[in-house]
Each structure stands twice: as structure tokens, then as C-alpha cells.
Amino acid sequence: MTDRLQNSANQVIGGAKQTIGEAIGNPTLAGEGAAQKTQGEIAQKAADAKIHAEGVGHSIQGNIQSAVGSAIGNPTLQAKGAANQALGNVERNV
């Protein structure tokens, strides 16, 4: 299971435990659920930040490849640069 999927599962399961614990008057279950939900949220934000940072790196790499490819007349390198720029744009918008 991917980290992002696991994080989402922890948020949902934790929220359900919290709701059930509150509904049945079980503060231990409610607290465990709240903690699990919060851990999932924090881990998800960390995973999103990591992907965003990778996107910035791919964009920079793509810009450099495109510029060098253009300067030396290498269309293959220009195409790689464009691909990395596109990948970076996708990753930054996660």
C-alpha cells in the first residue's frame, strides 16, 4: 500500500474510531481515533511536501536540459527537458 493510501486510510479509520468512541461514550476509543486521524493528516502533508519538492527539482532539471539542448542544437535533450518540466508541473500541483 502506498504511503498516500495508507495515510488516507488512517485518516478515515481514525475518524470512524473517534466518532464511534464519542457515540458510545468511550473516551479511550475516541482519543485513539483522534490520534490516528491526526497522524494520518500529518503524514499526508509530509508526503505532499516531498512530492512538491521533487516537482521543483524536475522543473529546474527540465529548464536546464531545455536550455542546454537549445544551445547545442540537440532536440533529444530539449524533449527530455520539456518532459521533466511537465513532470515537475504535475508534481508541484499535487
N, C-alpha and C positions, 0 to 999 in steps of 0.2 A: 504494500500500500504506500502510495507516495506521501511525503510529508504534508503536502497541502490537503490531501484527502483525509489523512489521519487528524490533522488539526481541525478540519471541519467536523469530523465525526466526534471529536472530543467536545467541541462547542455544543453540538446538538444533544449528545448523551448527557453532558454536564447540565445543560439547561433543563432536560427532562427530569434528571435526578433532583435538581433544585425545586422544580415545580411540584413533583410528587412529594418530596420531603415537606414542603410547605403545606401542601394539601392535606397530608395525613398527620401533620403536627410532629414530624421527625426532624429536629434541628440538625442532627448529625448528618443525615442524608442530604438535607438542603445545603448544608455547608460544604459537604464533599462535592456536590453537584456544582455549586457556585465556583469552587476552586478549580474543578476540571474544566468548566466553561472558560474561566479566565485564562487558564494555562493554554487552552486551545487558541484563544484570541491573541495572546501574546506571541505564541509560536507562529501563528499565521502572519502577523505583522512582520516578524523577523524574516520569514520566508519571502514575503513580498518585497522587503527591503533588499534582500540578497539578489532576487531576480532583477530588480530595478538597477542595482549596481552593475550586474552583468550586462544589462542593456546599455548602460552608459559606456562600458568598455567596448562592446561590439560596435556602437556608433562611432566612437573615436577610431577604432581599428579600421572601420569601413571608410571613414573620411580620409584617413592616411592612405589606404590602399587605392582609393579612387584618385586621389591627387597624384600619387606616385605613378599609377598606371597611365594617367593622362599625360604626365610629364615625359614619360619614356615611351609613350605610344603603345602601351600594352593593353589591348581590350580585355584580355582574360583577367588581369589584375583589377581593371576598372569594374568588371562584372562582379568579381569577388567582393570588392568594396561596396558596391551597391547592395549586394546580398547581405553583407554584415550590417550595413546601415538599416536595412529593412528589418532584420532580426532585432537589432537594438531598439528600434522604434516600437516593435511589438512587446519586447520585454519591459521597456520602460512604462508601458501603458497597462501593465498587469494590475 
